[in-house]
């Protein structure tokens, strides 16, 4: 048996793969639910411990930080897309121009 044949021993039976997909989907969903619950409980605890003014200030600081991060992410994504387009243009120019 060659090295690559051992991955195809079951003759294309995907029941094992389907079971893995279902199991990993359940793990992912459970993790997302847990993350939601932890965030909700931590927000409730902060709302209880902080005064309304402090809680609002914390919300504004978090929002400003997120907006700043989103701004810089968009700038970097735009630069990356522009670089890919420029490279594509250069490559297409070389591939369409034949020898003269």
VENBEL-V527101 format. One record per run of one state. SS is the DSSP state (~ for helix, > for strand, _ for the rest). FROM is the first residue (numbers start at 1). LEN is the number of residues. If there is no record, write none. Layout:
ss-><SS SS>
from-><FROM FROM>
len-><LEN LEN>
//
This chain:
ss-><_ ~ _ ~ _ ~ _>
from-><1 5 9 15 50 52 97>
len-><4 4 6 35 2 45 4>
//
